[in-house]
Every structure is written in C-alpha cells, then in structure tokens.
Amino acid sequence: MKRVQVAIIGAGPSGLMLGHILHRAGIDTIILENRSRDYVLARVRAGLLEQGTVDLLRENGLAGRLDKEALIHHGMALAFDGERHRIDLSGLAGGKVVTIYGQTEVTKDLMDARDASGAAIVYEAQGVTLHDFDGTSPRVTYTKDGVTHEVACDIIAGCDGYHGVSRASVPKGAITTYERVYPFGWLGILAEVPPVDHELIYANSPRGFALCTMRSNTRSRYYVQCPLDDKVEAWSDDRFWDELRRRVDAPTAEAIVTGPSFEKSIAPLRSFVAEPLRFGRLFLVGDSAHIVPPTGAKGLNLAMSDVRYLSEALLAFFQDGSTASLDTYSARALARIWKAVRFSWSMTTMLHRFPEQTAFDQRMQEADLAYLVSSKAAMTSLAENYVGLPV
C-alpha cells in the first residue's frame, strides 16, 4: 500500500494547481486521473483569467509562458440595439485586468511542472473509489493496467469535475445541491483568423446572444446562442459566420475575418452548487462542487480560488497541526462561489433571449442594458465582478 499526505482526484487545472502548491511546500501528494494525458489536454475550455488566478500562477512560478504569450485586456464591450459600448474594466476596478490565456495552455504548464517535480501522477486510473473519508484514515483504490492499487492518505481532494467520483461518493443525505439549467446552449468555433477586436464583445440581439473572443492575436473563438437540441452537423462554417454577423453591430460585422473552423461544439449552460464542500477528510474543489454558465468567465477562476483557500488550509494543517482553516474552508469558498454564481446568472439573464420571454421581460432586459451603460455605479459593479472579486 502506498501512503501520501494528500490524494488528489483529477488532473484538471484545480488538481494540478493544488498538487503543485503542496509539493512546493514539501507535502507528499498523488494525483489520480481516469483519462489519458492527451485526452485532458484536448479538452477545449475557457480562456479568460481573473487577476487573482494570474497572481496565483505567478506566486507559484507557473507564469513564465503566460507572461510571454498572454493577451492583457483592460476593457470589454456590450453590443445591443445596433451599438457597441466599451466597459473600462481597469479604470473602474482599481487597475485590475483580465488575461486571455487558454485553459489548455494553463493545463499544459501545470502538467509540465508536475513532470519536472517528479511528484506522482497516474493517468488512466480506472475504478477510482474513495473509502473511509468520514474518519481520520481515508483510502483510495484504483486499477491501472489490470492491477489494483491502494493509497492511504490523510486528506482526499476531489478535483475531478461535475461527473467525477468525488461528489458522487458523498452520502445523499449529507449534501444539498442547487441547480438551474438554461433552455439554450452555446455553439462555439475556433478558427485561425485574427480577432475582430482587441477586446471581448458580448452581444444581445433579437436573434440571440453572441460572443466574440480570442485565444491569441491569430486565433479567434466565437459563440452564438442556439437551441439545446441543435446538432453541430447542421451548422456549416458559412451558416455560423452569417449568423454571427447578424447578431453584432454593423461595424463589428463588417470587420469579422472568416475562415475554416478547426473545432466546433455545442455546450449546454447551467448553474450548479453543492453544499457543503467538506465531508470529514474529503474536500470538494472546482467543478466537482460548482458549475457556472460561461457568460461570466468564472469556471476556471472559481476553481483556482477554491485551490487557494484549500491549499492555505492544508499548509496550516500539515505544518502547524491547525484545523481551523480546514474547518472554515467550505464556508469561505462558498461565500465567493455564490457571488460568482449570481454574477454569471445575471450576465446570462441580461444577454440571452429565453424561449419563454414575454414582451415585458424583453423590455426589462433592454432597460437593464440601457441603465448599465449609462451608470458609472452599475458599470463599476460589473467591472469588479468581471475582473474577479477579492479572495
């Protein structure tokens, strides 16, 4: 039987980041991932990092490539009623910025750091099962290449996402979940074309929501709202570009550079929170505990703030024997989680057309947008949330 201090379930950004911080502090960890390394790296995810996420990467020596390749954004735009309105994020939020750097790139940097450290990581770990986390001697078992392994540990960190085994291992009576499933999805494409603008554009139109974003100065990411039952195969590149142009203001539509897409997918939107985040010696982190619609760009950033809270608590536990921060981890993390869920929900509600939307609802949405871009107080609130609330 192998023994470590912390068993981390999941090799996404949150699991890798937690493992990196703990390893640097001399805490022995193992990361167990049920997919292959290539599969994890192939997942296309968000690419907007809050100031706090970038700070965490820098503090832990992980921002070398990011500082060379990332794009820094000081603002973003809302487009509606045929016009585009810029929100000065830095000016309204005390100089904070957001950074464009793909989650795939963050994951690659974290994987490379894990490899360089020599710390244990197991890909394609099948049948991962959590045992005895309600006591002081939890265990994890898994199968690799037909051989069953057992890991004894002091703490289990569940960083394995919405569909992972960690949250599913919690007895039903011990956990409460809150969920809102939205009646539409996002059809997104990646294309090797220059972005239409140097900052993001969020568009509300009678035809539905659209988002113009990017991964680099030569790679663009675009989205349009679509019905949940749409099929990717029904959307040719030409159809997508035509629809995108119809949803943005005229100058933006004219400036869009089109080209063949190399990735195209439809993502459903949901808000989800599980409470609490601690069950004895098991702690939930990131998407295993919460999901937000991508409208507010909070998914990866929330996971990283969870990691900051939990890593601080684990350092105190292993270095000083203190359990105080472990005892407050769930409450601290959830306080920030719910604020991010509220922001993502409010952005989603304000920018999308809902199937059940009445004429009154539509007028309220229009008034909300008009008030937002005419009020410094309202724009300040948006900017503070968008760049990331304090941890």
C-alpha positions in Angstrom: 0.0 0.0 0.0 1.3 3.4 -0.9 0.9 6.3 1.6 0.8 10.0 0.9 -0.5 13.0 2.8 -3.0 14.2 0.2 -4.6 12.1 -2.6 -5.9 14.4 -5.3 -8.6 13.1 -7.6 -8.5 14.7 -11.1 -5.7 16.1 -13.2 -7.5 19.2 -14.5 -6.2 22.7 -13.6 -7.5 22.6 -10.0 -6.0 19.2 -9.1 -2.7 20.1 -10.8 -2.5 23.5 -9.2 -3.3 22.1 -5.7 -0.7 19.4 -6.2 1.9 21.9 -7.3 1.4 24.2 -4.3 1.5 21.3 -1.8 4.6 19.7 -3.4 6.5 23.0 -3.2 5.7 23.1 0.5 7.1 19.5 1.0 3.7 17.8 1.3 3.5 14.4 -0.4 0.7 14.0 -2.9 -0.5 11.7 -5.7 -2.8 12.8 -8.5 -5.2 10.2 -10.0 -6.8 10.9 -13.3 -9.2 8.5 -15.1 -8.4 9.8 -18.6 -5.2 9.9 -20.6 -2.9 12.9 -20.6 -3.7 13.6 -24.2 -7.4 13.5 -23.6 -7.1 16.0 -20.8 -5.1 18.3 -23.0 -7.5 18.0 -25.9 -10.4 19.4 -23.9 -11.3 22.9 -25.2 -12.3 25.2 -22.4 -12.4 28.8 -21.4 -9.5 31.2 -21.8 -10.2 34.3 -19.6 -8.2 34.5 -16.4 -9.1 36.8 -13.5 -6.4 38.9 -11.9 -6.4 36.6 -8.8 -5.8 33.5 -11.0 -2.8 35.1 -12.7 -1.5 36.2 -9.3 -1.7 32.6 -8.0 0.2 31.2 -11.1 2.9 33.9 -10.7 3.3 33.3 -6.9 3.9 29.6 -7.7 6.4 30.0 -10.5 4.0 29.0 -13.2 3.6 32.1 -15.3 6.7 32.1 -17.5 5.0 31.2 -20.7 1.8 33.1 -19.8 3.8 36.3 -19.3 5.3 35.9 -22.8 2.2 34.8 -24.7 -1.0 36.0 -22.9 -3.1 39.0 -24.0 -3.9 41.6 -21.4 -7.4 43.2 -21.6 -8.2 46.4 -19.8 -11.8 46.5 -21.1 -14.7 44.7 -22.7 -17.8 45.7 -24.8 -21.5 45.2 -24.7 -23.3 45.3 -28.0 -27.1 45.8 -28.2 -29.6 47.8 -30.2 -27.1 48.2 -33.0 -24.4 49.9 -30.9 -21.3 48.9 -29.0 -20.5 50.2 -25.6 -17.0 49.7 -24.0 -16.6 49.0 -20.3 -13.3 50.3 -18.9 -12.5 47.4 -16.6 -9.2 48.7 -15.3 -10.4 52.2 -14.8 -13.5 51.1 -12.9 -11.8 48.2 -10.9 -8.7 49.8 -9.5 -6.4 48.9 -12.3 -7.1 45.2 -12.4 -7.1 43.5 -15.7 -8.2 40.2 -17.2 -5.8 37.9 -19.2 -6.5 35.8 -22.3 -4.6 32.5 -22.0 -6.4 29.3 -22.8 -7.2 26.8 -20.1 -5.5 24.2 -22.3 -2.3 26.2 -22.0 -2.7 26.6 -18.2 -3.2 22.8 -18.0 -0.1 22.1 -20.2 2.0 24.4 -18.0 0.8 22.7 -14.8 1.4 19.2 -16.3 4.9 20.2 -17.3 5.6 21.5 -13.8 4.3 18.2 -12.3 6.5 16.2 -14.6 9.5 18.3 -13.7 8.9 17.9 -10.0 8.8 14.1 -10.1 5.7 14.0 -8.0 3.4 11.1 -8.5 0.6 11.4 -11.1 -1.3 8.4 -12.6 -3.3 8.8 -15.8 -5.9 6.3 -16.9 -6.6 5.3 -13.3 -9.7 3.2 -13.6 -12.4 2.5 -11.0 -11.2 5.1 -8.5 -13.0 4.6 -5.3 -12.9 6.7 -2.1 -13.0 4.9 1.3 -13.3 5.9 5.0 -13.2 9.6 4.4 -15.6 10.1 7.3 -12.8 9.0 9.7 -9.1 10.0 10.1 -7.6 7.3 7.8 -9.1 7.7 4.3 -8.0 5.5 1.5 -8.3 5.5 -2.3 -8.3 2.4 -4.5 -7.9 2.3 -8.3 -6.9 -0.1 -11.1 -4.1 0.6 -13.6 -3.1 -1.9 -16.3 -5.2 -4.6 -14.7 -3.5 -4.2 -11.3 -5.4 -2.8 -8.2 -3.6 -0.2 -6.1 -4.4 1.2 -2.7 -3.4 4.6 -1.4 -3.6 5.6 2.2 -3.7 9.3 3.0 -4.7 12.0 5.5 -6.8 14.1 3.1 -8.7 13.5 -0.2 -9.2 16.5 -2.5 -12.0 15.9 -5.0 -10.9 17.9 -8.1 -12.5 15.6 -10.7 -15.3 17.7 -12.1 -19.0 17.6 -12.3 -19.2 14.0 -13.5 -16.4 12.7 -11.2 -16.5 10.2 -8.4 -15.7 12.6 -5.5 -19.1 14.3 -5.1 -20.9 11.0 -6.1 -19.1 9.3 -3.1 -20.8 11.6 -0.6 -23.9 10.1 1.1 -27.0 11.7 -0.4 -28.3 12.9 3.0 -25.1 14.8 3.6 -25.1 17.1 0.6 -27.5 19.7 -0.8 -27.5 20.7 -4.5 -28.9 23.8 -6.2 -29.3 23.9 -10.0 -30.6 26.0 -12.8 -30.5 24.5 -16.3 -30.8 27.1 -19.1 -33.0 26.4 -22.1 -30.3 27.0 -24.7 -26.7 26.2 -25.4 -23.6 27.9 -27.0 -22.4 26.9 -30.4 -18.7 27.7 -30.4 -16.0 27.6 -33.0 -12.2 28.0 -33.1 -10.6 29.4 -36.3 -7.2 30.5 -37.3 -8.3 34.1 -38.0 -7.4 37.4 -36.3 -9.9 38.5 -33.7 -12.5 41.1 -34.7 -11.4 43.4 -31.9 -8.6 43.5 -29.3 -11.2 43.1 -26.5 -14.2 40.8 -26.0 -17.6 41.7 -27.3 -20.8 40.4 -25.7 -23.8 40.9 -27.9 -27.6 40.8 -27.2 -29.7 40.8 -30.4 -33.2 39.8 -31.4 -31.7 36.6 -32.9 -30.0 35.7 -29.6 -26.7 36.1 -27.8 -23.2 36.1 -29.4 -19.7 36.5 -28.1 -16.5 37.5 -29.9 -13.4 36.4 -28.1 -10.0 35.0 -28.9 -7.1 32.7 -27.8 -4.3 34.8 -29.4 -3.8 37.5 -32.0 -4.2 34.9 -34.7 -6.8 32.5 -33.2 -10.4 33.5 -32.6 -13.1 31.9 -30.6 -16.7 32.8 -31.4 -20.1 31.7 -29.9 -23.7 32.0 -30.8 -26.7 31.1 -28.7 -28.6 28.1 -30.1 -31.4 25.7 -29.1 -30.3 22.8 -26.9 -31.4 20.2 -29.4 -29.4 21.7 -32.3 -26.8 19.5 -33.9 -23.2 20.6 -34.7 -23.6 18.9 -38.1 -26.4 21.3 -39.0 -24.0 24.3 -38.7 -21.7 24.7 -41.6 -19.0 27.3 -41.2 -20.8 29.6 -43.7 -24.0 29.3 -41.7 -22.2 30.2 -38.5 -20.4 33.2 -39.9 -23.6 34.5 -41.4 -25.5 34.1 -38.1 -22.7 35.7 -36.1 -22.7 38.8 -38.3 -26.4 39.2 -37.9 -26.1 39.3 -34.1 -23.4 42.0 -33.7 -23.4 45.7 -34.5 -22.7 46.7 -38.1 -19.1 47.9 -37.8 -18.2 44.6 -36.0 -20.0 42.5 -38.6 -18.0 44.2 -41.4 -14.7 43.7 -39.6 -15.1 40.0 -38.9 -12.5 37.9 -40.7 -13.8 34.5 -41.6 -12.1 31.2 -42.2 -12.5 27.4 -41.7 -13.1 26.3 -38.2 -10.9 23.5 -36.7 -13.1 22.9 -33.6 -16.9 23.2 -33.3 -19.1 22.2 -30.4 -22.3 22.9 -28.6 -22.1 23.4 -24.8 -25.2 23.4 -22.5 -25.4 26.1 -19.8 -26.2 25.5 -16.2 -25.7 26.9 -12.7 -25.0 24.3 -10.1 -23.7 24.4 -6.5 -23.2 21.6 -4.0 -23.1 22.3 -0.2 -21.1 21.8 1.9 -17.7 21.3 0.4 -16.2 19.2 3.2 -17.2 15.7 4.3 -14.8 14.5 7.0 -11.4 14.3 5.3 -12.9 14.8 1.8 -12.9 18.3 0.3 -14.6 19.2 -3.0 -12.8 21.7 -5.3 -13.7 23.3 -8.6 -16.3 21.8 -11.0 -16.9 18.9 -8.6 -18.6 21.4 -6.4 -20.0 24.1 -8.7 -20.7 24.9 -12.4 -21.4 28.3 -13.8 -22.6 29.3 -17.3 -19.6 30.6 -19.3 -21.2 34.1 -19.7 -19.3 35.5 -16.7 -16.0 33.6 -17.4 -15.9 32.3 -13.9 -15.5 28.5 -14.1 -11.7 28.1 -14.1 -11.3 31.2 -11.9 -13.6 29.8 -9.2 -11.7 26.6 -9.2 -8.5 28.5 -8.6 -9.9 30.5 -5.7 -11.0 27.2 -4.2 -7.5 25.9 -4.6 -6.1 29.0 -2.8 -8.4 28.5 0.2 -7.8 24.8 0.5 -4.0 25.0 -0.1 -3.7 27.6 2.7 -5.8 25.3 5.0 -3.7 22.2 4.2 -0.4 24.1 4.7 -1.6 25.1 8.2 -2.8 21.6 8.9 0.4 19.8 7.9 2.9 22.4 9.0 1.3 23.6 12.3 -1.3 21.0 13.1 -4.0 23.6 12.9 -7.5 22.5 11.8 -9.1 26.0 12.0 -8.8 26.8 8.3 -9.9 23.3 7.2 -13.0 23.8 9.4 -13.8 27.1 7.6 -12.8 26.1 4.0 -16.4 25.3 2.9 -17.9 28.5 4.3 -15.1 30.7 2.9 -15.2 29.1 -0.5 -19.0 29.1 -0.8 -19.3 32.8 0.1 -17.2 33.6 -3.0 -18.8 30.9 -5.1 -22.3 32.2 -4.6 -21.3 35.7 -5.6 -19.8 34.4 -8.8 -22.8 32.2 -9.5 -25.0 35.3 -9.1 -22.8 37.3 -11.5 -22.8 34.6 -14.1 -26.6 34.1 -13.8 -27.2 37.9 -14.1 -25.0 38.2 -17.2 -26.7 35.2 -18.7 -30.2 36.6 -18.0 -29.3 40.0 -19.3 -27.7 38.9 -22.6 -29.7 35.9 -23.8 -33.1 35.5 -25.4 -35.2 33.0 -23.5 -37.9 30.9 -25.2 -40.5 31.8 -22.6 -39.6 35.5 -22.7 -42.6 37.8 -22.7 -42.8 41.3 -24.2 -42.5 42.7 -20.6 -39.4 40.5 -20.0 -37.9 41.9 -23.1 -38.5 45.5 -22.1 -36.9 44.8 -18.7 -33.8 43.3 -20.4 -33.5 46.4 -22.7 -33.9 48.7 -19.7 -31.3 46.7 -17.7 -28.7 47.1 -20.5 -29.5 50.8 -21.1 -29.1 51.5 -17.4 -25.9 49.6 -17.2 -24.0 51.5 -19.9 -25.4 54.9 -18.6 -24.4 54.4 -14.9 -20.9 54.5 -13.6 -22.0 52.7 -10.5 -23.6 49.9 -12.5 -20.5 49.6 -14.8 -18.3 49.6 -11.7 -20.2 46.7 -10.2 -19.9 44.8 -13.5 -16.2 45.5 -13.7 -15.4 44.5 -10.1 -17.2 41.2 -10.7 -15.7 40.6 -14.1 -12.1 41.1 -13.1 -12.7 38.9 -10.0 -13.9 39.7 -6.5 -11.3 39.6 -3.7 -10.4 36.1 -2.5 
